[in-house]
Amino acid sequence: MPKAFFIDTTKCTACRGCQVGCKEWKDFPAVPTKQRGTHQNPPDLTHFNFKLVRFAEHMDTQGKVTWNFFPDQCRHCLEAPCKSGASLPDSIVIDKDTGAVIYTEKTAKENFETIRSSCPYDIPRLNPKTKRIVKCDMCIDRVKKNMLPMCVKSCAMGAMHFGDRADILARAAKRLVAVQKEFPKAQLCDMESVSVIYLIADAPAKYHKFAVADAAGAPGMTRQDFLAGMFEPLRRAAKQIQG
Amino acid sequence: METIEVTLARELGMNPALGPLAAAFGPVLIFRDMRRQSAPGWQGPLPPVDAESFSGGRPLLPEAGFQYPAEGFQEAALALIRVLRNSFPGLAGELAALEAAMAGGRIAPDTLWAAAFGRDAAVEGVEPRTLAFVAAEAARPFVARQAEDLLAAARELPWPGSVCPVCGGAPHMSVLRKIGAGEDFITAHGGKRFLRCSCCAAEWTHKRVSCPTCGCEEPDELVVLRDPERPFERVDACKRCKRYLLCLDSAELVSVPPADAAALVMAPLEAKAVARGFRPLATHVWSGLVG
């Protein structure tokens, strides 16, 4: 049965338990950081940071400041454009039970820029040592044992939920109605095309540049479709060269 | 909550050594669950609840105990015998004798019901232990269903005891359950500890760091046994009274398994507890086979 996440940013307090929990479960080392005047650290996803809480501060014309938190991660798209952009059939696989989009060791043979550019959310990162392209794997090792993904398990605020897609969609829809009473602009981000559904209380751009997959301007086409189609010729060419 | 079948299928995939236990007791647990859902529940007015007495530690049920379900009990018992015949081929002869005795009127259904609660009963060709086992398993779904109705009547009242607030039975398992999320407020989502009655399957809350048998709360005397690969399961044991209690941390899980099925797959942990000299506070039907 396909699984999904529901991430309610209205309950996120940016404790970054999810960010740290992910690294701890995967036994990733610390990444050197620098104080840049923001709590967001490291500044972006890395090959050792599959989960990153993004901090975005805004001031409106009345001088009211809001501080938005966005616990970014791979969306595990239902039709993953990164898989469409891959040149090998089994470098990127979809787990049939959960829908998790998994990058295998064979991504080391893929063109990183092609894969990264195909992602509307700018998620894939390159491990410079192994050359593998890496990202969140839905903690597939835990989920196969009926255990919650580590980020969900770590969330002390109840902002993150994980379960069967149908149940998660119902939960998200119910929560959206409740949040919209106070925040009419609240929305669920790309819920029809992803397995990681964010609830945000304001415009997506006030959370993160890639909070949603914008339409690329092509009529009747989402950005995901556009990018997947755009890289199809490149992928075919790469295949021919590789033989 | 997932079904018993789904739980056992997944767990057997990860630990095939559970096969014989699952083959024997899985159908019994499935029978219990199905029959509990269709059982009639408490009939007529619920017993009056003396709030002060209850809050002082007196369980709900008077001495008379659970109601005998005149309709459906014999049929359920006969259906159970068919399940047990497949699960325990070694008992085939005794089960056949019991089935014949029931069909021939040599043991009345209410006598069998009473045997479930320790009253004397005898059937030729059936060992007393076998009779008691069949009677208890036949009664269990009806008892559990009645307990649901009874507990609902006292849910808002504080219960201080370590024994069952419905029937006074001892717990044989605890479950850490997430409390339902109130959407208006952020609340921590760790699990509250619910003890589970070995007799009627009622659940009630209890302190997490406390032995239900003797009340010990000393960290040095409370032992936790666990398999690092399965952090959602553990045995809580007490060095002071040498008793143990299984514990499922359902807050760790995607799908929460039924408590009885979760207890069955914890048999390896239970065996570890027995090997270290601890005894169960109350047993499951398979506990005698473990350790």
Chai-1 contact restraints between the chains, C-beta under 6 A:
chainA,res_idxA,chainB,res_idxB,connection_type,confidence,min_distance_angstrom,max_distance_angstrom,comment,restraint_id
A,K11,B,I186,contact,1.0,0.0,6.0,A-B,restraint_1
A,N146,B,L253,contact,1.0,0.0,6.0,A-B,restraint_2
A,N146,B,V254,contact,1.0,0.0,6.0,A-B,restraint_3
A,N146,B,S255,contact,1.0,0.0,6.0,A-B,restraint_4
A,M147,B,E252,contact,1.0,0.0,6.0,A-B,restraint_5
A,L148,B,V254,contact,1.0,0.0,6.0,A-B,restraint_6
A,A156,B,A188,contact,1.0,0.0,6.0,A-B,restraint_7
A,M157,B,I186,contact,1.0,0.0,6.0,A-B,restraint_8
A,G158,B,A181,contact,1.0,0.0,6.0,A-B,restraint_9
A,G158,B,H189,contact,1.0,0.0,6.0,A-B,restraint_10
A,A178,B,E183,contact,1.0,0.0,6.0,A-B,restraint_11
